Amino acid sequence: MIPENLKYMESHEWARQEDDITTIGISDYAQSEIQDIVYVELPEVGTELTQKTEFGVIESVKAAFDLYAPVSGEVIAVNESLLDAPEQVNESPYDDGWMLKIRMTDSAELDILLDADSYQVHIEAAHA
């Protein structure tokens, strides 16, 4: 299940564009690979992020993984509910499990991200 209306990074973060606001999370594929998510560390509102730099950490019962920004900009919202219920990322990675919203500074950065078809190819190549 790879939503067509999103852009993806090879590191499995997704970006949903609405005007100059980009909502960010991790893909269904990523959450299924990570499995039981027990902790999510997110930046504070007001933090400036640069595309492809680390913005947080997600932990499962087995391992921890860095999270990377698909676009550059200012963090304008974080999903506070993940602090108490990180399992929302497993249950609803594209809706309730979103992680942050960024006011994007350069919409051209979306052009270097993968579309749904390219992301599917990337996942399949990783398992080849």
C-alpha positions as CSV (number, residue, x, y, z in Angstrom):
1,M,0.0,0.0,0.0
2,I,1.9,3.0,-1.3
3,P,-0.2,6.2,-1.5
4,E,0.2,7.9,-4.9
5,N,-0.2,11.4,-3.5
6,L,3.0,11.3,-1.5
7,K,6.7,11.7,-2.2
8,Y,9.2,9.3,-0.6
9,M,12.9,9.2,0.4
10,E,15.0,6.0,0.0
11,S,15.2,6.0,3.8
12,H,11.4,5.5,3.8
13,E,10.1,8.9,5.0
14,W,7.1,10.3,3.2
15,A,6.1,13.9,2.4
16,R,2.6,15.1,1.8
17,Q,2.5,18.6,0.2
18,E,-0.4,21.0,1.0
19,D,0.5,24.6,-0.3
20,D,3.8,25.4,1.5
21,I,3.2,23.0,4.4
22,T,4.7,19.5,4.2
23,T,3.5,16.7,6.5
24,I,6.1,14.0,7.2
25,G,6.0,10.4,8.4
26,I,7.4,7.0,7.6
27,S,6.0,4.6,5.1
28,D,3.9,1.6,5.8
29,Y,6.8,-0.5,4.5
30,A,9.1,1.1,7.1
31,Q,6.8,0.6,10.0
32,S,6.3,-3.0,9.1
33,E,10.0,-3.6,9.0
34,I,10.6,-1.7,12.3
35,Q,7.7,-3.6,13.9
36,D,6.7,-2.7,17.5
37,I,7.4,1.0,17.8
38,V,7.9,2.0,21.4
39,Y,9.4,5.5,21.2
40,V,9.6,8.4,18.8
41,E,11.9,11.4,19.3
42,L,10.9,14.5,17.4
43,P,12.3,18.1,17.1
44,E,10.7,21.1,18.8
45,V,8.4,23.5,16.9
46,G,10.6,26.2,15.5
47,T,13.5,24.0,14.6
48,E,15.0,24.6,11.2
49,L,15.6,21.4,9.2
50,T,17.6,20.9,6.0
51,Q,16.7,18.3,3.5
52,K,18.2,14.8,4.1
53,T,19.5,15.7,7.6
54,E,18.4,13.8,10.7
55,F,15.4,15.2,12.5
56,G,14.7,12.5,15.1
57,V,14.8,8.8,16.1
58,I,12.3,6.0,16.1
59,E,12.8,3.0,18.3
60,S,11.3,-0.5,18.3
61,V,11.7,-3.2,20.8
62,K,14.6,-4.4,18.6
63,A,16.5,-1.3,17.3
64,A,16.6,2.4,16.8
65,F,16.5,4.2,13.5
66,D,17.3,7.8,12.5
67,L,14.7,9.8,10.7
68,Y,15.6,12.2,7.9
69,A,13.9,15.3,6.6
70,P,12.5,15.0,3.0
71,V,12.4,18.8,2.7
72,S,14.0,21.8,4.3
73,G,12.1,24.3,6.4
74,E,10.8,25.2,9.8
75,V,9.0,22.7,12.0
76,I,5.6,24.2,12.6
77,A,3.9,21.2,14.3
78,V,4.8,17.9,15.8
79,N,2.5,15.0,16.5
80,E,2.5,15.2,20.3
81,S,0.2,12.1,20.6
82,L,3.1,9.9,19.4
83,L,4.9,10.7,22.7
84,D,2.2,8.8,24.6
85,A,1.2,6.4,21.8
86,P,4.1,5.7,19.5
87,E,2.3,2.6,18.2
88,Q,0.1,5.0,16.1
89,V,3.0,4.9,13.6
90,N,2.4,1.1,13.2
91,E,-1.3,1.4,13.2
92,S,-1.8,4.4,10.9
93,P,1.5,5.5,9.3
94,Y,-0.1,7.9,6.8
95,D,-2.8,9.4,9.0
96,D,-2.7,9.3,12.8
97,G,1.0,8.3,12.8
98,W,2.3,11.5,11.0
99,M,5.3,13.0,12.7
100,L,5.8,16.6,11.9
101,K,4.7,19.5,9.7
102,I,7.3,21.8,8.0
103,R,6.8,25.1,6.3
104,M,8.9,24.3,3.3
105,T,11.5,26.8,2.0
106,D,12.1,25.3,-1.5
107,S,9.4,23.4,-3.3
108,A,11.9,22.2,-5.9
109,E,13.3,19.8,-3.2
110,L,10.2,17.6,-3.8
111,D,11.4,17.0,-7.3
112,I,14.3,14.9,-6.1
113,L,12.1,12.6,-4.0
114,L,10.6,9.4,-5.3
115,D,7.1,9.0,-6.5
116,A,5.0,6.0,-5.5
117,D,6.1,3.9,-8.5
118,S,9.8,4.7,-8.0
119,Y,9.5,4.0,-4.2
120,Q,7.9,0.6,-5.0
121,V,10.9,-0.3,-7.3
122,H,13.3,0.8,-4.5
123,I,11.6,-1.5,-2.0
124,E,11.6,-4.4,-4.5
125,A,15.3,-3.8,-5.3
126,A,16.2,-3.9,-1.6
127,H,14.7,-7.4,-1.4
128,A,16.2,-8.7,-4.6
